[in-house]
Amino acid sequence: MKWIITLLALLVSGPLLAQYKYWGTDYDSLSQAVHSQQADTTRLRVLVQLVDIVDLSELRRRRQLLPQLDELLALNKQLKKFDDVPYQQLRVGVRLWAQDPPNPQALAAMQQTIFLFDEAKRQMPRLLIAMAPLFNQLRQVPARGVYFRERLAAYKLRGDKKSMAACYLALGGYYRHKGDYNQSISHLLQAADLFREFDRAHYVNEIMATGAAYADWGNTQRALHYLRLAMKLEDAYQIEGVKRFFTIEAISKVHLRLGRHPEALRFADMGLKAARTDSATEAVYTAYALVQKGAVLLGMHQPEQAYPFLRQAQHLDDSLHLPMTGRVGEFELEATWAQYYDARHDYLRAEKHWLRAYQKSTAARMDVLLPRYLAQLSRFYDAQKRPAEAQRYSRAYLTLADTLSAAEGAFHVAQYEGERTEQAQNAQIANLRHEQALQALRIKQRNLLLGGAFLVVILLSGLGVFIYRQLQRNRHTLQQLRQAQNQLVQSEKWAFVGELSAGIAHELQNPLNFMKNFAEVSTKLMDDMGTGTSVQQNNLQQEIMTGLRQNLREISEHGLRASAIIKNMLEHSRSGTGQPVPTDLNNLAAEAAQLAYKGFRTQDPAFSATLKTEYDPQLRPAPVLPQDLSRVLINLCTNALHAVRQRQQIGEAGYEPEICMCTAQHSNAVEIRVCDNGVGMPESVQRQIFEPFFTTKPAGEGTGLGLSLSYDIVKKGHGGNLVVSSEVGKGTEFIITLPC
């Protein structure tokens, strides 16, 4: 049963993981990946995903998207994969929106874009989310609420959860601006529940926004609960840098409101650090972070330390012209300046900044800030003994009915959160009932299995007795086979040792016989030195001394011959040593060919042959053991010279001895060829040519280990291959292939 549940879990989680990967792809990384795609179809698919995940609320993204849309439309015109009318309309809307400030016609163009995508049944949640700040930029806040409520109703009928999530997000922000925290939090939580199924970044963002809304509503406990949950999710999903700025700033504000100044300052510093992790948005986020740190320092009654941060924020605001509300949140620089001048008892400037803050929030229709600023103005004028102004702002404050909200804020809980809890409980009850049904089914299945198991046990018992007896017979047979195998292995070993010993004895027999014969002759000559007259003795001694010198020379030569055989045997059995080094094989081959030719001419000065070379100029250095490979090439060249001299001695008319050394570079290997036009070899000789002690040379001229040693050096020492190709009367070719 467990494997069935595991399989179901994998089947369910597979599509979810794919959705997370699709919507969680980094936009900048995907933009760079477009240019690396060779196939037009793949490049078109990547461009479509770019449009799906882009955040158009940022001006730089809007301008960056325009050439990508042009490429998408051009490719689709060529491939004709889908109807691109919605993308054409999107390009019109983005072009208007990319103006600074946005063209007023951009809103209608983007609404038409959404309509066309909906008609094509193409889900565009990120595009819907980005349109929310466009309503704010064009000061169409009431129209924002109407539009997203209509779209939400339509998407509910279609069951389009991704688009529903985007509408809930936009409405959550809309109600927060209106100061309706109950509706705001309810919509934000519904958005979070839907985003959780496909978009982790927005899921975490809505959890954070819920905490921030609770903080504005006055319920700091619920605020910290959701903000800390957002931080845990950011850690789990590895969300780093500026993407954590919103959560950090919100936590700092809650701690400041609770009077926990050290914690508020710590998170303010974290926010300032996070703001500077993205060069593209550093200025905007830094301005918000500087204002928050200044506010914390003012809360700690340190206006002198707050001033530099507020001054920096003011410089950024003067250059960027930041709005009162934006994607980052509420920019309360004016209110913070008012608090600063109030702390410095500069009441004239404090009044000016309080009034500016109130005017900007009124112009932006920021109902979430208006009650706070009205209350502050009322308190400010009351402290300044100006009752008329204090009464005027108090009346405005009471009109917004903020008094009850402030008094009861600590007990506020959004309506949807209660519904959400009830839904979770109902789901838990349903799961328990389901588990009970499964448990009953398991018990029934277990009873059936027990009955069947009893029958199986009886059958298995009988089968086990049979198998045991058969196993005993098989073990006895296996033991006999192993004994026979060991005997065969030992026989093979001794056969190999005998064959090797016979080869060694055969090779050493000739030089040792010569040495013995010449030693016996020398002994006999020494015995004959004492007979005859003095003159005869002198002549005989001269002849004997000459003969002894010749015999000793022959003994020395055949002793060296026996030493060479033993040396070659040791080299043949020695494992390769040293480390391969990159080597120019053209130079190595040329040097080996010259050494072999000169060495051969030393033994037979009358012999001459044509040495041809064809070296590949594109040959790359290859990692080899130069000394070992040089010995192989010299041996192959020497064998080639023996072959052409043997054919020359036959006396064939018009024959010219010739050997050739060639190199060639392949994709992943280097090839070296040694060719001759000598006597050649029959196929029977070619099959044995690389075996130890096999030679075609006359007795006393070869050990039969040269080619065997060469084969081991190439095959085992370098991981390459050595093959031979020959035809009797035409010549022989050895081919060395080495990896590079």
Summary of the structure (lengths in Angstrom):
residues: 740
radius of gyration: 47.6
end to end distance: 54.3
largest distance: 164.5
contacts: 2245
relative contact order: 0.04
helix: 73%
strand: 6%
